[in-house]
Amino acid sequence: MIPKDPAMLLSYVNLKLRDFYSGLDQLCEDLDADRSEIVEKLAKIDYHYDEEKNQFV
């Protein structure tokens, strides 16, 4: 289950991206998660996905 709290979501998603997925699309597909929902929630706490780093920064 994906965390609802933005700070917990950030930690969870970045860990998954670092350890298991080569990109956000793969993570979302595998976890059946809504990419736009993740991006919007993390943008509210001023984090944005960096494709080159494969993490939210």
N, CA, C and O atoms as CSV, one atom per row, in Angstrom:
chain,resi,resn,atom,element,x,y,z
A,1,MET,N,N,0.840,-1.177,0.000
A,1,MET,CA,C,0.000,0.000,0.000
A,1,MET,C,C,0.892,1.251,0.000
A,1,MET,O,O,1.877,1.328,0.735
A,2,ILE,N,N,0.534,2.200,-0.820
A,2,ILE,CA,C,1.300,3.433,-0.956
A,2,ILE,C,C,0.858,4.423,0.130
A,2,ILE,O,O,-0.339,4.629,0.326
A,3,PRO,N,N,1.811,5.032,0.830
A,3,PRO,CA,C,1.472,5.988,1.897
A,3,PRO,C,C,0.678,7.191,1.380
A,3,PRO,O,O,0.874,7.642,0.251
A,4,LYS,N,N,-0.203,7.691,2.208
A,4,LYS,CA,C,-1.012,8.871,1.866
A,4,LYS,C,C,-0.302,10.174,2.252
A,4,LYS,O,O,-0.431,11.184,1.560
A,5,ASP,N,N,0.443,10.144,3.353
A,5,ASP,CA,C,1.159,11.326,3.826
A,5,ASP,C,C,2.265,11.681,2.827
A,5,ASP,O,O,3.060,10.813,2.466
A,6,PRO,N,N,2.331,12.934,2.375
A,6,PRO,CA,C,3.324,13.316,1.358
A,6,PRO,C,C,4.776,13.037,1.753
A,6,PRO,O,O,5.559,12.600,0.909
A,7,ALA,N,N,5.150,13.272,2.989
A,7,ALA,CA,C,6.533,13.032,3.409
A,7,ALA,C,C,6.853,11.535,3.405
A,7,ALA,O,O,7.936,11.128,2.987
A,8,MET,N,N,5.921,10.737,3.864
A,8,MET,CA,C,6.105,9.284,3.847
A,8,MET,C,C,6.103,8.768,2.405
A,8,MET,O,O,6.863,7.863,2.058
A,9,LEU,N,N,5.245,9.351,1.579
A,9,LEU,CA,C,5.183,8.982,0.167
A,9,LEU,C,C,6.520,9.259,-0.515
A,9,LEU,O,O,7.010,8.434,-1.286
A,10,LEU,N,N,7.100,10.402,-0.234
A,10,LEU,CA,C,8.399,10.767,-0.807
A,10,LEU,C,C,9.456,9.720,-0.465
A,10,LEU,O,O,10.169,9.240,-1.347
A,11,SER,N,N,9.553,9.374,0.789
A,11,SER,CA,C,10.531,8.386,1.228
A,11,SER,C,C,10.283,7.035,0.573
A,11,SER,O,O,11.216,6.391,0.093
A,12,TYR,N,N,9.045,6.613,0.555
A,12,TYR,CA,C,8.652,5.324,-0.019
A,12,TYR,C,C,8.967,5.246,-1.508
A,12,TYR,O,O,9.574,4.281,-1.973
A,13,VAL,N,N,8.549,6.266,-2.248
A,13,VAL,CA,C,8.735,6.267,-3.698
A,13,VAL,C,C,10.222,6.340,-4.054
A,13,VAL,O,O,10.678,5.608,-4.932
A,14,ASN,N,N,10.976,7.202,-3.393
A,14,ASN,CA,C,12.400,7.305,-3.702
A,14,ASN,C,C,13.148,6.011,-3.368
A,14,ASN,O,O,14.064,5.622,-4.093
A,15,LEU,N,N,12.767,5.351,-2.287
A,15,LEU,CA,C,13.381,4.067,-1.957
A,15,LEU,C,C,13.081,3.040,-3.042
A,15,LEU,O,O,13.982,2.332,-3.492
A,16,LYS,N,N,11.831,2.953,-3.464
A,16,LYS,CA,C,11.439,1.999,-4.503
A,16,LYS,C,C,12.155,2.313,-5.818
A,16,LYS,O,O,12.622,1.404,-6.505
A,17,LEU,N,N,12.240,3.584,-6.165
A,17,LEU,CA,C,12.920,3.971,-7.400
A,17,LEU,C,C,14.406,3.610,-7.334
A,17,LEU,O,O,14.976,3.112,-8.305
A,18,ARG,N,N,15.005,3.858,-6.213
A,18,ARG,CA,C,16.438,3.571,-6.052
A,18,ARG,C,C,16.721,2.066,-6.110
A,18,ARG,O,O,17.674,1.630,-6.756
A,19,ASP,N,N,15.890,1.287,-5.434
A,19,ASP,CA,C,16.205,-0.133,-5.252
A,19,ASP,C,C,15.573,-1.087,-6.264
A,19,ASP,O,O,16.089,-2.182,-6.488
A,20,PHE,N,N,14.446,-0.676,-6.884
A,20,PHE,CA,C,13.702,-1.652,-7.674
A,20,PHE,C,C,13.286,-1.231,-9.085
A,20,PHE,O,O,13.021,-2.096,-9.920
A,21,TYR,N,N,13.220,0.066,-9.375
A,21,TYR,CA,C,12.639,0.506,-10.638
A,21,TYR,C,C,13.559,1.464,-11.384
A,21,TYR,O,O,14.250,2.286,-10.781
A,22,SER,N,N,13.552,1.341,-12.705
A,22,SER,CA,C,14.382,2.217,-13.529
A,22,SER,C,C,13.677,3.519,-13.888
A,22,SER,O,O,14.272,4.393,-14.518
A,23,GLY,N,N,12.411,3.653,-13.492
A,23,GLY,CA,C,11.684,4.881,-13.770
A,23,GLY,C,C,10.339,4.912,-13.068
A,23,GLY,O,O,9.836,3.891,-12.601
A,24,LEU,N,N,9.776,6.094,-13.005
A,24,LEU,CA,C,8.496,6.299,-12.329
A,24,LEU,C,C,7.362,5.550,-13.017
A,24,LEU,O,O,6.474,5.028,-12.342
A,25,ASP,N,N,7.374,5.487,-14.335
A,25,ASP,CA,C,6.319,4.766,-15.051
A,25,ASP,C,C,6.311,3.285,-14.682
A,25,ASP,O,O,5.244,2.698,-14.504
A,26,GLN,N,N,7.485,2.682,-14.568
A,26,GLN,CA,C,7.563,1.270,-14.204
A,26,GLN,C,C,7.036,1.040,-12.787
A,26,GLN,O,O,6.312,0.076,-12.535
A,27,LEU,N,N,7.403,1.924,-11.877
A,27,LEU,CA,C,6.915,1.826,-10.510
A,27,LEU,C,C,5.394,1.891,-10.476
A,27,LEU,O,O,4.745,1.054,-9.849
A,28,CYS,N,N,4.834,2.878,-11.147
A,28,CYS,CA,C,3.382,3.068,-11.145
A,28,CYS,C,C,2.660,1.881,-11.775
A,28,CYS,O,O,1.623,1.443,-11.278
A,29,GLU,N,N,3.205,1.370,-12.856
A,29,GLU,CA,C,2.580,0.228,-13.518
A,29,GLU,C,C,2.602,-1.002,-12.616
A,29,GLU,O,O,1.594,-1.694,-12.471
A,30,ASP,N,N,3.745,-1.263,-12.018
A,30,ASP,CA,C,3.888,-2.445,-11.180
A,30,ASP,C,C,3.037,-2.365,-9.913
A,30,ASP,O,O,2.471,-3.369,-9.481
A,31,LEU,N,N,2.946,-1.174,-9.319
A,31,LEU,CA,C,2.196,-1.007,-8.077
A,31,LEU,C,C,0.746,-0.595,-8.316
A,31,LEU,O,O,-0.005,-0.370,-7.367
A,32,ASP,N,N,0.354,-0.497,-9.589
A,32,ASP,CA,C,-0.991,-0.061,-9.959
A,32,ASP,C,C,-1.322,1.279,-9.289
A,32,ASP,O,O,-2.385,1.454,-8.693
A,33,ALA,N,N,-0.379,2.209,-9.408
A,33,ALA,CA,C,-0.512,3.534,-8.799
A,33,ALA,C,C,-0.742,4.579,-9.882
A,33,ALA,O,O,-0.340,4.398,-11.031
A,34,ASP,N,N,-1.388,5.664,-9.505
A,34,ASP,CA,C,-1.683,6.769,-10.412
A,34,ASP,C,C,-0.502,7.746,-10.400
A,34,ASP,O,O,-0.259,8.438,-9.411
A,35,ARG,N,N,0.216,7.784,-11.508
A,35,ARG,CA,C,1.410,8.645,-11.608
A,35,ARG,C,C,1.063,10.106,-11.302
A,35,ARG,O,O,1.761,10.758,-10.525
A,36,SER,N,N,-0.001,10.617,-11.902
A,36,SER,CA,C,-0.345,12.027,-11.714
A,36,SER,C,C,-0.679,12.332,-10.255
A,36,SER,O,O,-0.390,13.427,-9.774
A,37,GLU,N,N,-1.275,11.390,-9.557
A,37,GLU,CA,C,-1.593,11.593,-8.144
A,37,GLU,C,C,-0.310,11.693,-7.318
A,37,GLU,O,O,-0.200,12.548,-6.438
A,38,ILE,N,N,0.650,10.826,-7.599
A,38,ILE,CA,C,1.936,10.866,-6.887
A,38,ILE,C,C,2.657,12.170,-7.179
A,38,ILE,O,O,3.136,12.837,-6.262
A,39,VAL,N,N,2.737,12.535,-8.444
A,39,VAL,CA,C,3.423,13.766,-8.847
A,39,VAL,C,C,2.777,14.988,-8.203
A,39,VAL,O,O,3.481,15.876,-7.723
A,40,GLU,N,N,1.448,15.046,-8.185
A,40,GLU,CA,C,0.737,16.188,-7.589
A,40,GLU,C,C,0.968,16.266,-6.087
A,40,GLU,O,O,1.237,17.344,-5.556
A,41,LYS,N,N,0.867,15.136,-5.400
A,41,LYS,CA,C,1.064,15.141,-3.942
A,41,LYS,C,C,2.461,15.609,-3.579
A,41,LYS,O,O,2.636,16.384,-2.639
A,42,LEU,N,N,3.461,15.140,-4.325
A,42,LEU,CA,C,4.831,15.523,-3.995
A,42,LEU,C,C,5.152,16.949,-4.434
A,42,LEU,O,O,6.008,17.605,-3.839
A,43,ALA,N,N,4.480,17.425,-5.459
A,43,ALA,CA,C,4.664,18.825,-5.871
A,43,ALA,C,C,4.170,19.775,-4.781
A,43,ALA,O,O,4.693,20.880,-4.634
A,44,LYS,N,N,3.167,19.348,-4.021
A,44,LYS,CA,C,2.634,20.186,-2.932
A,44,LYS,C,C,3.666,20.414,-1.838
A,44,LYS,O,O,3.592,21.406,-1.113
A,45,ILE,N,N,4.625,19.506,-1.713
A,45,ILE,CA,C,5.704,19.712,-0.736
A,45,ILE,C,C,7.013,20.062,-1.453
A,45,ILE,O,O,8.104,19.901,-0.906
A,46,ASP,N,N,6.872,20.543,-2.685
A,46,ASP,CA,C,7.980,21.084,-3.482
A,46,ASP,C,C,9.017,20.039,-3.897
A,46,ASP,O,O,10.217,20.312,-3.898
A,47,TYR,N,N,8.549,18.852,-4.246
A,47,TYR,CA,C,9.408,17.818,-4.811
A,47,TYR,C,C,8.912,17.477,-6.201
A,47,TYR,O,O,7.710,17.354,-6.434
A,48,HIS,N,N,9.854,17.326,-7.125
A,48,HIS,CA,C,9.525,17.062,-8.523
A,48,HIS,C,C,10.403,15.925,-9.029
A,48,HIS,O,O,11.559,15.791,-8.627
A,49,TYR,N,N,9.842,15.112,-9.912
A,49,TYR,CA,C,10.560,13.951,-10.416
A,49,TYR,C,C,11.660,14.371,-11.382
A,49,TYR,O,O,11.417,15.112,-12.335
A,50,ASP,N,N,12.864,13.892,-11.125
A,50,ASP,CA,C,14.015,14.127,-11.989
A,50,ASP,C,C,14.335,12.801,-12.678
A,50,ASP,O,O,14.803,11.861,-12.037
A,51,GLU,N,N,14.083,12.731,-13.983
A,51,GLU,CA,C,14.281,11.485,-14.724
A,51,GLU,C,C,15.740,11.044,-14.736
A,51,GLU,O,O,16.021,9.848,-14.648
A,52,GLU,N,N,16.662,11.977,-14.842
A,52,GLU,CA,C,18.082,11.626,-14.870
A,52,GLU,C,C,18.536,10.990,-13.557
A,52,GLU,O,O,19.314,10.036,-13.563
A,53,LYS,N,N,18.058,11.509,-12.453
A,53,LYS,CA,C,18.422,10.971,-11.136
A,53,LYS,C,C,17.496,9.827,-10.732
A,53,LYS,O,O,17.806,9.066,-9.816
A,54,ASN,N,N,16.369,9.710,-11.412
A,54,ASN,CA,C,15.343,8.722,-11.094
A,54,ASN,C,C,14.902,8.820,-9.638
A,54,ASN,O,O,14.833,7.826,-8.915
A,55,GLN,N,N,14.606,10.056,-9.234
A,55,GLN,CA,C,14.110,10.290,-7.887
A,55,GLN,C,C,13.403,11.639,-7.834
A,55,GLN,O,O,13.540,12.472,-8.730
A,56,PHE,N,N,12.655,11.826,-6.775
A,56,PHE,CA,C,12.037,13.117,-6.538
A,56,PHE,C,C,13.025,13.958,-5.749
A,56,PHE,O,O,13.553,13.530,-4.723
A,57,VAL,N,N,13.265,15.171,-6.253
A,57,VAL,CA,C,14.234,16.083,-5.617
A,57,VAL,C,C,13.594,17.427,-5.387
A,57,VAL,O,O,14.239,18.336,-4.864
